[in-house]
């Protein structure tokens, strides 16, 4: 029973990471479409947010394998 619960937990973590990445890129594309000159300011924030969301998804994978 423990193995199946950890797999379900990782599945939820992967879904959350996918939704988070989608929201980050959608907000970036909308803001650059409205003000193209802000691309240089927003791009580092885009990659930082992407890295944090992906790190959380990888952490969920690691925690699923620990149990």
N, CA, C and O atoms as a Tripos MOL2 file, in Angstrom:
@<TRIPOS>MOLECULE
protein
  268   267    67     0     0
PROTEIN
NO_CHARGES

@<TRIPOS>ATOM
      1 N           0.8210   -1.1990    0.0000 N.3       1 UNK1
      2 CA          0.0000    0.0000    0.0000 C.3       1 UNK1
      3 C           0.8570    1.2510    0.0000 C.2       1 UNK1
      4 O           0.4550    2.2660   -0.5690 O.2       1 UNK1
      5 N           2.0240    1.2090    0.6200 N.am      2 UNK2
      6 CA          2.8750    2.4000    0.6820 C.3       2 UNK2
      7 C           3.3780    2.8080   -0.6960 C.2       2 UNK2
      8 O           3.4100    3.9960   -1.0160 O.2       2 UNK2
      9 N           3.7690    1.8390   -1.5110 N.am      3 UNK3
     10 CA          4.3060    2.1600   -2.8310 C.3       3 UNK3
     11 C           3.3070    2.8800   -3.7080 C.2       3 UNK3
     12 O           3.6540    3.8340   -4.4040 O.2       3 UNK3
     13 N           2.0760    2.4290   -3.6740 N.am      4 UNK4
     14 CA          1.0810    3.0630   -4.5240 C.3       4 UNK4
     15 C           0.7530    4.4770   -4.0560 C.2       4 UNK4
     16 O           0.4410    5.3460   -4.8710 O.2       4 UNK4
     17 N           0.8220    4.7080   -2.7500 N.am      5 UNK5
     18 CA          0.5510    6.0600   -2.2510 C.3       5 UNK5
     19 C           1.6530    7.0310   -2.6500 C.2       5 UNK5
     20 O           1.3640    8.1920   -2.9390 O.2       5 UNK5
     21 N           2.9050    6.5900   -2.6730 N.am      6 UNK6
     22 CA          3.9820    7.4930   -3.0670 C.3       6 UNK6
     23 C           3.8950    7.8180   -4.5510 C.2       6 UNK6
     24 O           4.2220    8.9320   -4.9610 O.2       6 UNK6
     25 N           3.4610    6.8650   -5.3550 N.am      7 UNK7
     26 CA          3.3040    7.1240   -6.7870 C.3       7 UNK7
     27 C           2.1760    8.1270   -7.0150 C.2       7 UNK7
     28 O           2.2860    8.9970   -7.8790 O.2       7 UNK7
     29 N           1.1190    8.0140   -6.2640 N.am      8 UNK8
     30 CA          0.0200    8.9810   -6.3730 C.3       8 UNK8
     31 C           0.5050   10.3660   -5.9570 C.2       8 UNK8
     32 O           0.1460   11.3690   -6.5730 O.2       8 UNK8
     33 N           1.3200   10.4140   -4.9100 N.am      9 UNK9
     34 CA          1.8660   11.7010   -4.4770 C.3       9 UNK9
     35 C           2.7500   12.3350   -5.5310 C.2       9 UNK9
     36 O           2.6900   13.5450   -5.7460 O.2       9 UNK9
     37 N           3.5770   11.5240   -6.1950 N.am     10 UNK10
     38 CA          4.4100   12.0910   -7.2570 C.3      10 UNK10
     39 C           3.5620   12.5420   -8.4370 C.2      10 UNK10
     40 O           3.8610   13.5560   -9.0680 O.2      10 UNK10
     41 N           2.5120   11.7990   -8.7330 N.am     11 UNK11
     42 CA          1.6250   12.2200   -9.8160 C.3      11 UNK11
     43 C           1.0030   13.5800   -9.5430 C.2      11 UNK11
     44 O           0.9000   14.4170  -10.4400 O.2      11 UNK11
     45 N           0.5950   13.7930   -8.3120 N.am     12 UNK12
     46 CA          0.0410   15.1020   -7.9420 C.3      12 UNK12
     47 C           1.1130   16.1940   -8.0180 C.2      12 UNK12
     48 O           0.8300   17.3160   -8.4380 O.2      12 UNK12
     49 N           2.3320   15.8640   -7.6160 N.am     13 UNK13
     50 CA          3.4170   16.8430   -7.6960 C.3      13 UNK13
     51 C           3.7340   17.1890   -9.1440 C.2      13 UNK13
     52 O           4.0230   18.3440   -9.4560 O.2      13 UNK13
     53 N           3.6820   16.2060  -10.0230 N.am     14 UNK14
     54 CA          3.9560   16.4630  -11.4390 C.3      14 UNK14
     55 C           2.8590   17.3180  -12.0630 C.2      14 UNK14
     56 O           3.1430   18.1990  -12.8740 O.2      14 UNK14
     57 N           1.6240   17.0650  -11.6920 N.am     15 UNK15
     58 CA          0.5140   17.8800  -12.2110 C.3      15 UNK15
     59 C           0.6580   19.3230  -11.7310 C.2      15 UNK15
     60 O           0.4580   20.2650  -12.4980 O.2      15 UNK15
     61 N           1.0080   19.4840  -10.4530 N.am     16 UNK16
     62 CA          1.1940   20.8310   -9.9190 C.3      16 UNK16
     63 C           2.3280   21.5690  -10.6060 C.2      16 UNK16
     64 O           2.2170   22.7610  -10.8940 O.2      16 UNK16
     65 N           3.4230   20.8580  -10.8690 N.am     17 UNK17
     66 CA          4.5490   21.4780  -11.5780 C.3      17 UNK17
     67 C           4.1800   21.8740  -12.9990 C.2      17 UNK17
     68 O           4.5750   22.9400  -13.4730 O.2      17 UNK17
     69 N           3.4320   21.0280  -13.6730 N.am     18 UNK18
     70 CA          3.0010   21.3400  -15.0370 C.3      18 UNK18
     71 C           2.0820   22.5470  -15.0900 C.2      18 UNK18
     72 O           2.2020   23.3880  -15.9810 O.2      18 UNK18
     73 N           1.1750   22.6300  -14.1500 N.am     19 UNK19
     74 CA          0.2720   23.7850  -14.0920 C.3      19 UNK19
     75 C           1.0600   25.0490  -13.7680 C.2      19 UNK19
     76 O           0.8150   26.1050  -14.3510 O.2      19 UNK19
     77 N           2.0070   24.9390  -12.8360 N.am     20 UNK20
     78 CA          2.8180   26.0990  -12.4640 C.3      20 UNK20
     79 C           3.6480   26.6280  -13.6220 C.2      20 UNK20
     80 O           3.7130   27.8370  -13.8420 O.2      20 UNK20
     81 N           4.2830   25.7260  -14.3630 N.am     21 UNK21
     82 CA          5.0880   26.1470  -15.5230 C.3      21 UNK21
     83 C           4.1950   26.7790  -16.5770 C.2      21 UNK21
     84 O           4.5670   27.7820  -17.1860 O.2      21 UNK21
     85 N           3.0330   26.2080  -16.7940 N.am     22 UNK22
     86 CA          2.1080   26.7810  -17.7750 C.3      22 UNK22
     87 C           1.6590   28.1840  -17.4000 C.2      22 UNK22
     88 O           1.5800   29.0650  -18.2550 O.2      22 UNK22
     89 N           1.3680   28.3900  -16.1310 N.am     23 UNK23
     90 CA          0.9510   29.7270  -15.6850 C.3      23 UNK23
     91 C           2.0890   30.7360  -15.7870 C.2      23 UNK23
     92 O           1.8670   31.8900  -16.1530 O.2      23 UNK23
     93 N           3.3000   30.3070  -15.4660 N.am     24 UNK24
     94 CA          4.4470   31.2190  -15.5390 C.3      24 UNK24
     95 C           4.6850   31.6670  -16.9770 C.2      24 UNK24
     96 O           4.8390   32.8610  -17.2360 O.2      24 UNK24
     97 N           4.7170   30.7160  -17.9180 N.am     25 UNK25
     98 CA          4.9710   31.0780  -19.3110 C.3      25 UNK25
     99 C           3.8140   31.8550  -19.9240 C.2      25 UNK25
    100 O           4.0370   32.7280  -20.7620 O.2      25 UNK25
    101 N           2.5830   31.5540  -19.5220 N.am     26 UNK26
    102 CA          1.4380   32.2990  -20.0400 C.3      26 UNK26
    103 C           1.4890   33.7530  -19.5830 C.2      26 UNK26
    104 O           1.2170   34.6620  -20.3660 O.2      26 UNK26
    105 N           1.8380   33.9730  -18.3170 N.am     27 UNK27
    106 CA          1.9370   35.3500  -17.8180 C.3      27 UNK27
    107 C           3.0720   36.0960  -18.5040 C.2      27 UNK27
    108 O           2.9480   37.2820  -18.8070 O.2      27 UNK27
    109 N           4.1860   35.3980  -18.7500 N.am     28 UNK28
    110 CA          5.3150   36.0380  -19.4340 C.3      28 UNK28
    111 C           4.9290   36.4240  -20.8650 C.2      28 UNK28
    112 O           5.2250   37.5340  -21.3080 O.2      28 UNK28
    113 N           4.2780   35.5250  -21.5810 N.am     29 UNK29
    114 CA          3.9080   35.8330  -22.9640 C.3      29 UNK29
    115 C           2.9040   36.9770  -23.0360 C.2      29 UNK29
    116 O           2.9910   37.8230  -23.9260 O.2      29 UNK29
    117 N           1.9590   37.0090  -22.1100 N.am     30 UNK30
    118 CA          0.9900   38.1040  -22.1080 C.3      30 UNK30
    119 C           1.6590   39.4360  -21.8060 C.2      30 UNK30
    120 O           1.3570   40.4440  -22.4440 O.2      30 UNK30
    121 N           2.5640   39.4440  -20.8380 N.am     31 UNK31
    122 CA          3.1960   40.7180  -20.4770 C.3      31 UNK31
    123 C           4.1310   41.2090  -21.5640 C.2      31 UNK31
    124 O           4.2170   42.4150  -21.7960 O.2      31 UNK31
    125 N           4.8350   40.3110  -22.2390 N.am     32 UNK32
    126 CA          5.7240   40.7370  -23.3280 C.3      32 UNK32
    127 C           4.9070   41.1490  -24.5490 C.2      32 UNK32
    128 O           5.3180   42.0400  -25.2930 O.2      32 UNK32
    129 N           3.7640   40.5180  -24.7630 N.am     33 UNK33
    130 CA          2.9110   40.9190  -25.8830 C.3      33 UNK33
    131 C           2.3550   42.3230  -25.6680 C.2      33 UNK33
    132 O           2.1650   43.0770  -26.6230 O.2      33 UNK33
    133 N           2.0970   42.6690  -24.4070 N.am     34 UNK34
    134 CA          1.5730   44.0140  -24.1210 C.3      34 UNK34
    135 C           2.6640   45.0770  -24.1470 C.2      34 UNK34
    136 O           2.4400   46.1900  -24.6240 O.2      34 UNK34
    137 N           3.8530   44.7320  -23.6310 N.am     35 UNK35
    138 CA          4.9770   45.6760  -23.6090 C.3      35 UNK35
    139 C           6.2530   44.9440  -24.0230 C.2      35 UNK35
    140 O           6.9560   44.4040  -23.1700 O.2      35 UNK35
    141 N           6.5560   44.9190  -25.3090 N.am     36 UNK36
    142 CA          7.7340   44.1820  -25.7860 C.3      36 UNK36
    143 C           9.0560   44.6970  -25.2080 C.2      36 UNK36
    144 O          10.0190   43.9370  -25.1090 O.2      36 UNK36
    145 N           9.1140   45.9540  -24.8310 N.am     37 UNK37
    146 CA         10.3660   46.4950  -24.2940 C.3      37 UNK37
    147 C          10.6820   45.9750  -22.8910 C.2      37 UNK37
    148 O          11.7970   46.1640  -22.4040 O.2      37 UNK37
    149 N           9.7350   45.3360  -22.2450 N.am     38 UNK38
    150 CA          9.9700   44.8110  -20.8970 C.3      38 UNK38
    151 C          10.5470   43.3950  -20.9070 C.2      38 UNK38
    152 O          10.7080   42.7860  -19.8500 O.2      38 UNK38
    153 N          10.8540   42.8770  -22.0800 N.am     39 UNK39
    154 CA         11.3350   41.5020  -22.1820 C.3      39 UNK39
    155 C          12.6420   41.2930  -21.4250 C.2      39 UNK39
    156 O          12.8050   40.2700  -20.7600 O.2      39 UNK39
    157 N          13.5730   42.2340  -21.5110 N.am     40 UNK40
    158 CA         14.8640   42.0860  -20.8290 C.3      40 UNK40
    159 C          14.7100   42.0620  -19.3070 C.2      40 UNK40
    160 O          15.5010   41.4170  -18.6180 O.2      40 UNK40
    161 N          13.7290   42.7390  -18.7920 N.am     41 UNK41
    162 CA         13.5060   42.7680  -17.3470 C.3      41 UNK41
    163 C          12.7840   41.4930  -16.8820 C.2      41 UNK41
    164 O          13.0790   40.9640  -15.8100 O.2      41 UNK41
    165 N          11.8500   41.0100  -17.6870 N.am     42 UNK42
    166 CA         11.0180   39.8910  -17.2660 C.3      42 UNK42
    167 C          11.6500   38.5210  -17.5010 C.2      42 UNK42
    168 O          11.3020   37.5590  -16.8170 O.2      42 UNK42
    169 N          12.5660   38.4200  -18.4510 N.am     43 UNK43
    170 CA         13.1140   37.1100  -18.7830 C.3      43 UNK43
    171 C          13.8860   36.4560  -17.6310 C.2      43 UNK43
    172 O          13.7160   35.2560  -17.4180 O.2      43 UNK43
    173 N          14.7270   37.1800  -16.8750 N.am     44 UNK44
    174 CA         15.3680   36.5170  -15.7200 C.3      44 UNK44
    175 C          14.3590   36.0510  -14.6680 C.2      44 UNK44
    176 O          14.5530   35.0100  -14.0390 O.2      44 UNK44
    177 N          13.2940   36.8110  -14.4780 N.am     45 UNK45
    178 CA         12.2610   36.3860  -13.5370 C.3      45 UNK45
    179 C          11.5430   35.1390  -14.0360 C.2      45 UNK45
    180 O          11.1570   34.2850  -13.2380 O.2      45 UNK45
    181 N          11.3600   35.0290  -15.3550 N.am     46 UNK46
    182 CA         10.7410   33.8500  -15.9450 C.3      46 UNK46
    183 C          11.5670   32.6120  -15.6390 C.2      46 UNK46
    184 O          11.0250   31.6030  -15.1900 O.2      46 UNK46
    185 N          12.8650   32.6770  -15.8730 N.am     47 UNK47
    186 CA         13.7030   31.4990  -15.6560 C.3      47 UNK47
    187 C          13.8550   31.1660  -14.1780 C.2      47 UNK47
    188 O          13.9770   29.9940  -13.8200 O.2      47 UNK47
    189 N          13.8480   32.1650  -13.3250 N.am     48 UNK48
    190 CA         13.9250   31.8900  -11.8880 C.3      48 UNK48
    191 C          12.6490   31.1920  -11.4050 C.2      48 UNK48
    192 O          12.7280   30.2290  -10.6420 O.2      48 UNK48
    193 N          11.4960   31.6580  -11.8330 N.am     49 UNK49
    194 CA         10.2460   31.0040  -11.4650 C.3      49 UNK49
    195 C          10.1520   29.5990  -12.0270 C.2      49 UNK49
    196 O           9.6680   28.6880  -11.3550 O.2      49 UNK49
    197 N          10.6130   29.4190  -13.2610 N.am     50 UNK50
    198 CA         10.6210   28.0930  -13.8760 C.3      50 UNK50
    199 C          11.5110   27.1390  -13.0890 C.2      50 UNK50
    200 O          11.1370   25.9890  -12.8570 O.2      50 UNK50
    201 N          12.6880   27.6100  -12.6750 N.am     51 UNK51
    202 CA         13.6170   26.7670  -11.9190 C.3      51 UNK51
    203 C          13.0340   26.3700  -10.5650 C.2      51 UNK51
    204 O          13.1980   25.2280  -10.1330 O.2      51 UNK51
    205 N          12.3690   27.2830   -9.9040 N.am     52 UNK52
    206 CA         11.7860   26.9740   -8.5880 C.3      52 UNK52
    207 C          10.6640   25.9440   -8.7220 C.2      52 UNK52
    208 O          10.5880   25.0060   -7.9290 O.2      52 UNK52
    209 N           9.8080   26.1110   -9.7060 N.am     53 UNK53
    210 CA          8.6930   25.1730   -9.8910 C.3      53 UNK53
    211 C           9.2220   23.7920  -10.2640 C.2      53 UNK53
    212 O           8.7250   22.7880   -9.7530 O.2      53 UNK53
    213 N          10.2120   23.7200  -11.1380 N.am     54 UNK54
    214 CA         10.7690   22.4290  -11.5220 C.3      54 UNK54
    215 C          11.5210   21.7830  -10.3600 C.2      54 UNK54
    216 O          11.5080   20.5600  -10.2210 O.2      54 UNK54
    217 N          12.1720   22.5850   -9.5320 N.am     55 UNK55
    218 CA         12.8610   22.0240   -8.3640 C.3      55 UNK55
    219 C          11.8610   21.3970   -7.4080 C.2      55 UNK55
    220 O          12.1490   20.3620   -6.8070 O.2      55 UNK55
    221 N          10.7080   21.9970   -7.2570 N.am     56 UNK56
    222 CA          9.6820   21.4180   -6.3910 C.3      56 UNK56
    223 C           9.1430   20.1060   -6.9630 C.2      56 UNK56
    224 O           8.8460   19.1780   -6.2100 O.2      56 UNK56
    225 N           9.0160   20.0240   -8.2820 N.am     57 UNK57
    226 CA          8.5500   18.7830   -8.8980 C.3      57 UNK57
    227 C           9.5990   17.6830   -8.7360 C.2      57 UNK57
    228 O           9.2500   16.5320   -8.4750 O.2      57 UNK57
    229 N          10.8700   18.0240   -8.8870 N.am     58 UNK58
    230 CA         11.9400   17.0430   -8.6970 C.3      58 UNK58
    231 C          12.0100   16.6060   -7.2400 C.2      58 UNK58
    232 O          12.2660   15.4360   -6.9540 O.2      58 UNK58
    233 N          11.7860   17.5230   -6.3330 N.am     59 UNK59
    234 CA         11.7520   17.1750   -4.9120 C.3      59 UNK59
    235 C          10.6280   16.1850   -4.6260 C.2      59 UNK59
    236 O          10.7980   15.2660   -3.8250 O.2      59 UNK59
    237 N           9.4930   16.3670   -5.2710 N.am     60 UNK60
    238 CA          8.3910   15.4150   -5.1310 C.3      60 UNK60
    239 C           8.7670   14.0380   -5.6370 C.2      60 UNK60
    240 O           8.3760   13.0300   -5.0490 O.2      60 UNK60
    241 N           9.5330   13.9870   -6.7350 N.am     61 UNK61
    242 CA         10.0060   12.7020   -7.2710 C.3      61 UNK61
    243 C          10.9480   12.0250   -6.2880 C.2      61 UNK61
    244 O          10.8330   10.8230   -6.0480 O.2      61 UNK61
    245 N          11.8670   12.7740   -5.7240 N.am     62 UNK62
    246 CA         12.8190   12.2150   -4.7650 C.3      62 UNK62
    247 C          12.0960   11.6910   -3.5230 C.2      62 UNK62
    248 O          12.4080   10.6070   -3.0300 O.2      62 UNK62
    249 N          11.1520   12.4440   -3.0310 N.am     63 UNK63
    250 CA         10.4210   12.0040   -1.8470 C.3      63 UNK63
    251 C           9.5560   10.7700   -2.1320 C.2      63 UNK63
    252 O           9.3000    9.9660   -1.2360 O.2      63 UNK63
    253 N           9.1120   10.6290   -3.3810 N.am     64 UNK64
    254 CA          8.3410    9.4360   -3.7270 C.3      64 UNK64
    255 C           9.2270    8.2010   -3.7120 C.2      64 UNK64
    256 O           8.7660    7.1140   -3.3630 O.2      64 UNK64
    257 N          10.5020    8.3540   -4.0890 N.am     65 UNK65
    258 CA         11.4100    7.2120   -4.1010 C.3      65 UNK65
    259 C          11.9860    6.8800   -2.7280 C.2      65 UNK65
    260 O          12.4870    5.7740   -2.5230 O.2      65 UNK65
    261 N          11.9240    7.8020   -1.8010 N.am     66 UNK66
    262 CA         12.4830    7.5500   -0.4690 C.3      66 UNK66
    263 C          11.6790    6.4910    0.2620 C.2      66 UNK66
    264 O          12.2610    5.6260    0.9170 O.2      66 UNK66
    265 N          10.3840    6.5340    0.1710 N.am     67 UNK67
    266 CA          9.5290    5.5730    0.8970 C.3      67 UNK67
    267 C           9.5280    4.2570    0.2550 C.2      67 UNK67
    268 O           8.8640    3.3370    0.7340 O.2      67 UNK67
@<TRIPOS>BOND
     1     1     2 1
     2     2     3 1
     3     3     4 2
     4     3     5 am
     5     5     6 1
     6     6     7 1
     7     7     8 2
     8     7     9 am
     9     9    10 1
    10    10    11 1
    11    11    12 2
    12    11    13 am
    13    13    14 1
    14    14    15 1
    15    15    16 2
    16    15    17 am
    17    17    18 1
    18    18    19 1
    19    19    20 2
    20    19    21 am
    21    21    22 1
    22    22    23 1
    23    23    24 2
    24    23    25 am
    25    25    26 1
    26    26    27 1
    27    27    28 2
    28    27    29 am
    29    29    30 1
    30    30    31 1
    31    31    32 2
    32    31    33 am
    33    33    34 1
    34    34    35 1
    35    35    36 2
    36    35    37 am
    37    37    38 1
    38    38    39 1
    39    39    40 2
    40    39    41 am
    41    41    42 1
    42    42    43 1
    43    43    44 2
    44    43    45 am
    45    45    46 1
    46    46    47 1
    47    47    48 2
    48    47    49 am
    49    49    50 1
    50    50    51 1
    51    51    52 2
    52    51    53 am
    53    53    54 1
    54    54    55 1
    55    55    56 2
    56    55    57 am
    57    57    58 1
    58    58    59 1
    59    59    60 2
    60    59    61 am
    61    61    62 1
    62    62    63 1
    63    63    64 2
    64    63    65 am
    65    65    66 1
    66    66    67 1
    67    67    68 2
    68    67    69 am
    69    69    70 1
    70    70    71 1
    71    71    72 2
    72    71    73 am
    73    73    74 1
    74    74    75 1
    75    75    76 2
    76    75    77 am
    77    77    78 1
    78    78    79 1
    79    79    80 2
    80    79    81 am
    81    81    82 1
    82    82    83 1
    83    83    84 2
    84    83    85 am
    85    85    86 1
    86    86    87 1
    87    87    88 2
    88    87    89 am
    89    89    90 1
    90    90    91 1
    91    91    92 2
    92    91    93 am
    93    93    94 1
    94    94    95 1
    95    95    96 2
    96    95    97 am
    97    97    98 1
    98    98    99 1
    99    99   100 2
   100    99   101 am
   101   101   102 1
   102   102   103 1
   103   103   104 2
   104   103   105 am
   105   105   106 1
   106   106   107 1
   107   107   108 2
   108   107   109 am
   109   109   110 1
   110   110   111 1
   111   111   112 2
   112   111   113 am
   113   113   114 1
   114   114   115 1
   115   115   116 2
   116   115   117 am
   117   117   118 1
   118   118   119 1
   119   119   120 2
   120   119   121 am
   121   121   122 1
   122   122   123 1
   123   123   124 2
   124   123   125 am
   125   125   126 1
   126   126   127 1
   127   127   128 2
   128   127   129 am
   129   129   130 1
   130   130   131 1
   131   131   132 2
   132   131   133 am
   133   133   134 1
   134   134   135 1
   135   135   136 2
   136   135   137 am
   137   137   138 1
   138   138   139 1
   139   139   140 2
   140   139   141 am
   141   141   142 1
   142   142   143 1
   143   143   144 2
   144   143   145 am
   145   145   146 1
   146   146   147 1
   147   147   148 2
   148   147   149 am
   149   149   150 1
   150   150   151 1
   151   151   152 2
   152   151   153 am
   153   153   154 1
   154   154   155 1
   155   155   156 2
   156   155   157 am
   157   157   158 1
   158   158   159 1
   159   159   160 2
   160   159   161 am
   161   161   162 1
   162   162   163 1
   163   163   164 2
   164   163   165 am
   165   165   166 1
   166   166   167 1
   167   167   168 2
   168   167   169 am
   169   169   170 1
   170   170   171 1
   171   171   172 2
   172   171   173 am
   173   173   174 1
   174   174   175 1
   175   175   176 2
   176   175   177 am
   177   177   178 1
   178   178   179 1
   179   179   180 2
   180   179   181 am
   181   181   182 1
   182   182   183 1
   183   183   184 2
   184   183   185 am
   185   185   186 1
   186   186   187 1
   187   187   188 2
   188   187   189 am
   189   189   190 1
   190   190   191 1
   191   191   192 2
   192   191   193 am
   193   193   194 1
   194   194   195 1
   195   195   196 2
   196   195   197 am
   197   197   198 1
   198   198   199 1
   199   199   200 2
   200   199   201 am
   201   201   202 1
   202   202   203 1
   203   203   204 2
   204   203   205 am
   205   205   206 1
   206   206   207 1
   207   207   208 2
   208   207   209 am
   209   209   210 1
   210   210   211 1
   211   211   212 2
   212   211   213 am
   213   213   214 1
   214   214   215 1
   215   215   216 2
   216   215   217 am
   217   217   218 1
   218   218   219 1
   219   219   220 2
   220   219   221 am
   221   221   222 1
   222   222   223 1
   223   223   224 2
   224   223   225 am
   225   225   226 1
   226   226   227 1
   227   227   228 2
   228   227   229 am
   229   229   230 1
   230   230   231 1
   231   231   232 2
   232   231   233 am
   233   233   234 1
   234   234   235 1
   235   235   236 2
   236   235   237 am
   237   237   238 1
   238   238   239 1
   239   239   240 2
   240   239   241 am
   241   241   242 1
   242   242   243 1
   243   243   244 2
   244   243   245 am
   245   245   246 1
   246   246   247 1
   247   247   248 2
   248   247   249 am
   249   249   250 1
   250   250   251 1
   251   251   252 2
   252   251   253 am
   253   253   254 1
   254   254   255 1
   255   255   256 2
   256   255   257 am
   257   257   258 1
   258   258   259 1
   259   259   260 2
   260   259   261 am
   261   261   262 1
   262   262   263 1
   263   263   264 2
   264   263   265 am
   265   265   266 1
   266   266   267 1
   267   267   268 2
@<TRIPOS>SUBSTRUCTURE
     1 UNK1         2 RESIDUE 1 A UNK
     2 UNK2         6 RESIDUE 1 A UNK
     3 UNK3        10 RESIDUE 1 A UNK
     4 UNK4        14 RESIDUE 1 A UNK
     5 UNK5        18 RESIDUE 1 A UNK
     6 UNK6        22 RESIDUE 1 A UNK
     7 UNK7        26 RESIDUE 1 A UNK
     8 UNK8        30 RESIDUE 1 A UNK
     9 UNK9        34 RESIDUE 1 A UNK
    10 UNK10       38 RESIDUE 1 A UNK
    11 UNK11       42 RESIDUE 1 A UNK
    12 UNK12       46 RESIDUE 1 A UNK
    13 UNK13       50 RESIDUE 1 A UNK
    14 UNK14       54 RESIDUE 1 A UNK
    15 UNK15       58 RESIDUE 1 A UNK
    16 UNK16       62 RESIDUE 1 A UNK
    17 UNK17       66 RESIDUE 1 A UNK
    18 UNK18       70 RESIDUE 1 A UNK
    19 UNK19       74 RESIDUE 1 A UNK
    20 UNK20       78 RESIDUE 1 A UNK
    21 UNK21       82 RESIDUE 1 A UNK
    22 UNK22       86 RESIDUE 1 A UNK
    23 UNK23       90 RESIDUE 1 A UNK
    24 UNK24       94 RESIDUE 1 A UNK
    25 UNK25       98 RESIDUE 1 A UNK
    26 UNK26      102 RESIDUE 1 A UNK
    27 UNK27      106 RESIDUE 1 A UNK
    28 UNK28      110 RESIDUE 1 A UNK
    29 UNK29      114 RESIDUE 1 A UNK
    30 UNK30      118 RESIDUE 1 A UNK
    31 UNK31      122 RESIDUE 1 A UNK
    32 UNK32      126 RESIDUE 1 A UNK
    33 UNK33      130 RESIDUE 1 A UNK
    34 UNK34      134 RESIDUE 1 A UNK
    35 UNK35      138 RESIDUE 1 A UNK
    36 UNK36      142 RESIDUE 1 A UNK
    37 UNK37      146 RESIDUE 1 A UNK
    38 UNK38      150 RESIDUE 1 A UNK
    39 UNK39      154 RESIDUE 1 A UNK
    40 UNK40      158 RESIDUE 1 A UNK
    41 UNK41      162 RESIDUE 1 A UNK
    42 UNK42      166 RESIDUE 1 A UNK
    43 UNK43      170 RESIDUE 1 A UNK
    44 UNK44      174 RESIDUE 1 A UNK
    45 UNK45      178 RESIDUE 1 A UNK
    46 UNK46      182 RESIDUE 1 A UNK
    47 UNK47      186 RESIDUE 1 A UNK
    48 UNK48      190 RESIDUE 1 A UNK
    49 UNK49      194 RESIDUE 1 A UNK
    50 UNK50      198 RESIDUE 1 A UNK
    51 UNK51      202 RESIDUE 1 A UNK
    52 UNK52      206 RESIDUE 1 A UNK
    53 UNK53      210 RESIDUE 1 A UNK
    54 UNK54      214 RESIDUE 1 A UNK
    55 UNK55      218 RESIDUE 1 A UNK
    56 UNK56      222 RESIDUE 1 A UNK
    57 UNK57      226 RESIDUE 1 A UNK
    58 UNK58      230 RESIDUE 1 A UNK
    59 UNK59      234 RESIDUE 1 A UNK
    60 UNK60      238 RESIDUE 1 A UNK
    61 UNK61      242 RESIDUE 1 A UNK
    62 UNK62      246 RESIDUE 1 A UNK
    63 UNK63      250 RESIDUE 1 A UNK
    64 UNK64      254 RESIDUE 1 A UNK
    65 UNK65      258 RESIDUE 1 A UNK
    66 UNK66      262 RESIDUE 1 A UNK
    67 UNK67      266 RESIDUE 1 A UNK
